[in-house]
């Protein structure tokens, strides 16, 4: 398996798809401006597609790879050659992806992340290789050395993954997860705002006139439109969630967690336990009523970002699970953590004034906006009420529990969602405590703990807590035992 090879020809398809995504903005712009029906628009579109195809073919014929018993070597370039050596001991994570049209050919995509690479971007990408290549890499990583390159990976020893998953998400759970996912609403609002910048004004005028006509027909028509819009949002959420989490499985093998999911693009990610920085148990209001939660892994790398925004995607180990099964399942997957339900000490109750005092500034702002616009005043009042409600929940539910000498659980409210973060002391990068000249006489302050997630530091904070709790948390962090 040490000969130098080209990637599978399906790599051209993947690179072509990625290239078309990059120019999709210009295609949409031409569509909304009506230029695709003109001769100039068709010529411009054909030129863009041709450039993408030429670039993909050049990339395919200028890239090769080699897998040996010591390392993976990636070659690229024709005039300016570049060689990337990746020793197996430097590899932290290998992500495996398989589009539905890859499966008949036994082809997968591999994304390799190393200890020194960017945590939000793969150090090396093998866009299309046979599954056998991944099997060889896994065997070499485990230290199994074949007597000859003719030996099949299946003939080698090493850890074996059981066919039965330790945890599987059923289709009914996927439906429940989608119907209780509130993030799709924010996504749709962002998409509508983005598209509205490029939709011709005559389209907007026509839509506005239709909306006004419907409103004049009565509230029944308006409620019908609202109901239909809600149904569309739920269907979109269901479609997105089903594609992303279809046949979601988690396996534990030795010191590695394997997470697998996806309908059209099957993703497999192997996560060494030492990369796990902590876990977050999230529970939105609707899911709290239904007694279900989601569990997110916090990694020191290996978490993908969303497009150009750089926002780290959430990596779920348990996308949806009942509260009765939660800690038992976590203990099966991560027995080293010895999970138990935390007994949260609430640290900010009876301090609602401190949480609300700055939000009340919206009252004079709303009064000033009343001279400009009724709708601006209404929006300011709505924002104030939402912020005050979220602060009230934070005042009621904020707290912590020092479960062991090495583990801490911090509970916060993140936009109406209860979040419990479990972290080991050795994973905490730093600890800060602060107060103000007005809070100091009352022996009240704030604390922040910082842990490494992705390419950044994530902050875990507790606000307006008593000095005795600050001392306990500080002592936990500085304990060397």
C-alpha positions in Angstrom: 0.0 0.0 0.0 3.0 2.2 -0.3 2.7 3.1 -4.0 1.9 6.7 -5.0 -1.7 7.1 -6.3 -4.2 9.6 -7.6 -7.5 10.1 -5.9 -10.6 8.4 -7.2 -12.2 10.3 -10.2 -15.2 11.1 -8.0 -13.0 13.7 -6.5 -13.7 15.8 -9.6 -17.4 15.7 -8.7 -16.8 16.8 -5.1 -14.5 19.7 -6.1 -17.0 20.7 -8.8 -19.8 20.8 -6.3 -17.7 22.9 -3.9 -16.7 25.3 -6.7 -20.4 25.8 -7.7 -21.2 26.6 -4.1 -18.6 29.4 -4.2 -20.2 31.0 -7.3 -23.8 30.3 -6.2 -24.0 33.9 -4.9 -23.3 35.3 -8.3 -25.8 32.9 -9.9 -28.5 34.0 -7.5 -27.7 37.6 -8.1 -28.0 37.1 -11.9 -31.3 35.2 -11.4 -32.9 37.9 -9.3 -31.7 40.6 -11.8 -33.2 38.6 -14.7 -29.9 38.3 -16.5 -30.0 34.5 -16.9 -32.5 34.9 -19.7 -30.2 37.2 -21.7 -27.4 36.1 -24.0 -24.8 37.9 -21.9 -26.1 36.2 -18.8 -25.9 32.7 -20.3 -22.4 33.4 -21.7 -21.2 34.7 -18.2 -22.7 31.6 -16.5 -21.1 29.2 -19.0 -17.8 30.9 -18.5 -18.0 30.6 -14.7 -18.9 26.9 -14.9 -16.1 26.3 -17.4 -13.6 27.9 -15.1 -14.7 25.8 -12.2 -14.4 22.6 -14.4 -10.9 23.5 -15.6 -9.8 24.3 -12.0 -11.1 20.9 -10.8 -9.4 18.9 -13.6 -6.1 20.7 -12.9 -6.5 19.9 -9.2 -7.2 16.3 -9.9 -4.3 15.7 -12.2 -1.9 17.6 -9.9 -2.6 15.8 -6.7 -1.5 12.4 -5.5 -1.1 10.5 -2.2 0.9 7.8 -0.6 0.2 5.7 2.5 3.1 3.9 4.1 3.6 2.2 7.5 5.1 5.4 9.0 3.0 8.2 7.6 0.6 9.6 5.0 2.2 11.8 2.2 0.1 14.2 0.1 1.6 15.7 -3.1 0.2 18.6 -4.9 1.3 21.1 -7.6 2.9 21.0 -11.0 5.2 24.0 -11.3 5.2 24.7 -7.6 5.3 21.3 -5.9 4.3 20.8 -2.3 4.6 17.7 -0.1 2.8 17.2 3.2 4.0 14.5 5.6 1.6 13.4 8.3 3.0 10.9 10.8 0.4 8.6 12.4 1.4 9.6 15.9 0.5 13.3 15.1 -3.1 12.4 13.9 -5.8 13.4 16.4 -8.9 12.8 14.5 -10.0 11.3 11.1 -13.4 12.2 9.8 -15.0 10.0 7.3 -17.7 11.2 4.9 -19.6 9.2 2.2 -22.0 10.8 -0.1 -24.9 8.6 -1.3 -23.3 8.4 -4.8 -20.0 7.3 -3.3 -21.4 4.2 -1.8 -21.9 2.0 -4.9 -18.2 2.6 -5.7 -16.9 1.9 -2.2 -15.4 5.4 -2.0 -15.2 7.8 1.0 -13.7 11.2 1.8 -11.2 11.5 4.6 -10.4 14.7 6.6 -7.3 14.4 8.8 -6.6 16.6 11.8 -3.3 16.7 13.6 -2.1 18.1 16.9 -0.5 21.1 15.3 -3.3 21.9 12.8 -6.1 24.5 12.8 -8.8 23.1 15.0 -11.6 24.3 12.8 -10.1 23.1 9.5 -8.7 19.7 8.5 -4.9 19.6 8.2 -5.3 17.3 5.1 -8.2 16.3 2.9 -8.4 13.1 0.8 -11.5 14.0 -1.2 -12.2 10.5 -2.7 -10.3 7.2 -1.8 -11.4 3.6 -1.6 -12.6 2.4 1.8 -9.5 0.1 1.8 -7.3 3.1 2.2 -9.0 4.1 5.4 -8.7 0.6 6.7 -5.0 0.6 6.1 -4.6 4.0 7.8 -6.5 2.8 10.9 -4.4 -0.4 11.2 -1.2 1.6 10.9 -2.4 4.1 13.5 -3.0 1.2 15.9 0.5 0.0 15.4 -0.3 -3.2 13.4 2.4 -3.7 10.9 1.7 -6.2 8.1 4.4 -8.6 6.9 3.8 -7.4 3.3 1.8 -4.9 1.5 -0.2 -7.7 -0.1 -1.8 -8.5 3.2 -5.4 -7.4 3.6 -6.3 -5.0 6.4 -8.9 -7.6 7.6 -6.1 -10.0 8.2 -4.5 -7.7 10.7 -5.2 -7.6 14.4 -6.4 -4.6 16.4 -9.5 -3.3 18.0 -12.8 -4.2 16.4 -15.9 -2.2 16.4 -19.1 -4.0 17.4 -21.9 -4.0 14.8 -24.4 -3.0 17.6 -24.4 0.8 18.3 -24.2 1.9 22.0 -26.8 4.5 21.2 -29.0 5.0 18.1 -31.5 7.7 17.3 -34.8 6.4 15.9 -36.9 8.1 13.2 -39.6 9.0 15.7 -36.9 10.7 17.8 -35.6 12.6 14.8 -39.2 13.9 14.1 -39.5 15.0 17.8 -36.1 16.7 17.7 -37.0 18.6 14.5 -40.4 19.8 15.8 -38.8 21.1 19.0 -35.9 22.8 17.3 -36.3 26.6 17.6 -33.1 27.5 15.7 -34.8 27.0 12.3 -36.9 30.1 12.9 -33.8 32.3 13.4 -32.2 30.7 10.3 -35.3 31.5 8.2 -35.4 35.1 9.4 -31.7 35.5 8.5 -32.3 33.9 5.0 -35.3 36.2 4.4 -33.3 39.3 5.3 -30.4 38.2 3.1 -32.7 37.4 0.1 -34.7 40.7 0.5 -31.5 42.6 -0.3 -31.5 41.2 -3.8 -35.2 40.7 -4.7 -36.4 43.2 -7.2 -38.5 46.0 -5.7 -41.5 45.1 -7.9 -41.6 41.6 -6.4 -41.7 43.1 -2.9 -44.4 45.6 -3.9 -46.5 42.8 -5.3 -46.1 40.7 -2.1 -46.9 43.7 0.1 -50.1 44.5 -1.8 -51.2 40.8 -1.6 -50.5 40.8 2.2 -52.5 44.0 2.7 -55.4 42.6 0.7 -55.4 39.5 2.8 -55.3 41.5 6.0 -58.3 43.6 4.9 -60.3 40.3 4.4 -60.1 39.8 8.2 -58.1 38.2 11.0 -59.1 34.7 9.8 -57.0 35.0 6.7 -54.1 36.5 8.6 -54.2 33.6 11.1 -54.4 31.1 8.2 -51.2 32.6 6.7 -49.5 32.4 10.0 -50.5 28.7 10.4 -49.4 27.8 6.9 -46.0 29.6 7.5 -45.6 27.6 10.8 -46.3 24.4 8.9 -43.7 25.3 6.3 -41.1 26.1 9.0 -41.8 22.8 10.7 -41.5 20.8 7.4 -38.2 22.5 6.6 -36.9 21.8 10.1 -38.0 18.1 9.7 -36.3 17.8 6.3 -33.1 19.4 7.5 -32.9 17.3 10.7 -33.7 14.1 9.0 -31.0 14.6 6.4 -28.4 15.5 9.0 -29.2 12.9 11.8 -30.6 10.0 9.8 -29.5 6.7 11.5 -27.4 8.6 14.1 -25.2 6.1 16.0 -22.6 6.4 18.7 -20.1 3.6 19.5 -17.5 3.3 22.2 -14.4 1.3 21.4 -11.4 1.3 23.8 -10.5 5.0 24.1 -12.4 6.2 21.1 -15.9 7.4 20.5 -17.3 7.0 16.9 -20.2 9.2 15.9 -22.0 8.3 12.6 -24.9 10.1 10.9 -26.3 11.4 7.7 -28.7 10.5 4.8 -27.2 11.8 1.6 -23.7 12.4 3.1 -22.8 9.8 5.6 -20.4 11.3 8.2 -18.2 9.2 10.6 -16.0 10.9 13.2 -13.7 9.1 15.6 -13.0 11.1 18.7 -10.2 10.2 21.2 -11.4 10.6 24.7 -8.4 12.9 25.6 -9.8 15.5 23.1 -13.0 15.9 25.1 -12.9 19.1 27.0 -16.4 18.9 28.5 -20.1 18.2 27.9 -23.2 20.4 27.7 -26.7 19.2 28.4 -29.1 21.5 26.7 -32.9 21.7 27.4 -35.1 24.2 25.6 -38.4 25.1 27.2 -40.5 22.8 24.9 -38.1 19.9 25.4 -38.1 20.5 29.2 -41.9 20.0 29.1 -41.5 16.8 27.1 -38.7 15.5 29.4 -36.0 15.3 26.7 -32.5 16.8 26.4 -29.6 17.1 24.0 -25.9 16.5 24.9 -23.1 18.3 23.1 -19.4 17.5 23.1 -16.8 20.2 23.6 -13.6 19.4 21.8 -10.2 20.9 21.7 -10.4 20.7 17.9 -12.2 18.8 15.3 -15.4 20.9 15.4 -16.6 22.2 12.1 -17.6 25.8 11.3 -20.6 27.1 9.5 -19.6 28.6 6.2 -17.6 31.8 6.3 -19.0 33.0 9.6 -16.6 30.9 11.6 -19.3 29.9 14.1 -18.5 26.5 15.5 -21.1 23.9 14.8 -22.5 21.9 17.8 -21.3 18.4 17.9 -23.9 16.2 19.5 -23.1 12.9 21.2 -26.8 12.5 22.1 -29.0 14.7 19.8 -32.2 13.7 21.7 -32.6 11.5 24.7 -35.2 11.2 27.5 -34.2 12.5 30.9 -34.8 9.0 32.4 -32.1 7.5 30.1 -29.7 10.4 30.1 -27.2 9.7 32.8 -27.3 5.9 32.4 -26.4 6.3 28.7 -23.7 8.8 29.4 -22.2 6.4 32.0 -22.2 3.7 29.4 -20.4 5.8 26.8 -18.1 7.6 29.2 -17.7 5.4 32.3 -14.5 7.3 33.3 -16.7 10.4 34.1 -19.0 8.4 36.4 -21.9 10.7 35.6 -24.6 11.5 38.2 -27.4 14.0 38.2 -26.0 17.3 39.6 -27.5 18.8 42.7 -27.3 22.4 41.7 -26.7 25.1 44.3 -28.6 28.2 43.1 -26.4 31.2 43.7 -28.3 34.3 42.4 -31.8 34.0 43.7 -33.2 37.1 45.3 -30.9 39.3 43.2 -33.3 40.1 40.4 -32.6 43.8 40.6 -29.0 43.3 39.5 -30.1 41.4 36.5 -32.8 43.9 35.5 -31.3 47.3 36.2 -29.7 47.9 32.8 -32.6 46.4 30.9 -34.9 49.0 32.4 -33.0 51.6 30.3 -35.2 50.5 27.4 -38.1 52.4 29.1 -36.8 55.9 28.3 -35.6 54.6 24.9 -39.1 53.4 24.1 -40.6 56.7 25.3 -38.2 58.6 23.0 -39.0 56.4 20.0 -42.7 57.1 20.5 -42.2 60.5 18.9 -40.8 58.8 15.8 -42.7 55.6 15.2 -45.3 53.5 16.9 -43.7 50.3 15.6 -40.2 51.2 16.8 -41.7 51.8 20.3 -43.4 48.4 20.2 -40.2 46.7 19.0 -38.2 48.3 21.9 -40.7 47.2 24.5 -40.8 43.7 23.0 -36.9 43.5 23.2 -37.0 44.7 26.8 -39.6 42.2 27.8 -37.6 39.3 26.2 -34.4 40.4 27.9 -36.1 40.7 31.2 -37.7 37.3 30.9 -34.4 35.7 30.0 -32.7 37.5 33.0 -35.4 36.3 35.3 -34.8 32.7 34.3 -31.1 33.2 34.7 -31.6 34.6 38.2 -33.8 31.6 39.1 -31.7 28.8 37.6 -28.0 29.9 37.6 -25.8 27.7 39.9 -23.1 25.1 40.2 -22.3 21.8 41.8 -18.7 20.6 42.6 -19.4 16.9 42.0 -15.9 15.5 42.7 -12.5 16.9 43.5 -11.9 17.0 39.7 -15.3 17.7 38.1 -17.5 20.8 38.1 -21.0 21.4 36.8 -22.1 24.9 36.0 -25.7 25.7 35.1 -26.7 28.7 33.0 -29.6 30.0 30.9 -28.7 30.8 27.2 -31.7 32.4 25.6 -34.4 30.5 27.5 -32.4 27.3 27.2 -31.1 25.6 30.4 -27.5 24.5 29.9 -25.5 22.3 32.2 -21.8 22.3 31.4 -19.6 19.5 32.9 -15.9 20.1 32.9 -12.8 18.5 34.5 -10.5 20.8 36.5 -7.5 20.0 34.4 -9.4 21.1 31.3 -9.9 24.6 32.7 -7.4 27.0 31.1 -7.9 29.9 33.5 -10.1 31.3 36.3 -11.0 34.9 36.9 -13.1 36.7 39.5 -14.2 40.3 39.4 -16.5 42.8 41.2 -17.3 46.5 41.1 -17.0 49.3 43.6 -20.8 49.1 44.2 -20.9 45.3 44.5 -17.8 44.9 46.6 -19.4 46.3 49.9 -22.2 43.8 49.4 -19.7 40.9 49.0 -21.1 40.1 45.5 -19.1 39.4 42.3 -18.7 37.4 39.1 -16.5 34.5 38.1 -15.4 33.1 34.7 -13.8 29.8 33.8 -12.2 29.4 30.3 -11.9 26.1 28.5 -10.5 25.3 25.1 -13.1 24.6 22.5 -12.4 24.5 18.8 -10.0 27.3 18.0 -11.1 29.6 20.8 -11.7 29.7 24.5 -15.2 29.3 25.8 -16.4 31.2 28.8 -18.4 29.6 31.6 -19.6 32.4 34.0 -21.7 33.0 37.0 -22.9 36.5 37.7 -23.9 38.3 40.9 -22.9 35.5 43.3 -21.8 35.7 46.9 -18.2 35.9 48.0 -18.4 32.5 49.8 -19.3 30.8 46.5 -16.5 32.6 44.7 -14.1 31.3 47.3 -15.4 27.7 46.9 -15.0 27.8 43.1 -11.6 29.5 43.3 -10.4 26.8 45.7 -11.7 24.1 43.4 -9.7 25.5 40.5 -6.5 25.9 42.5 -6.7 22.5 44.2 -3.6 20.5 43.0 -4.7 17.1 44.4 
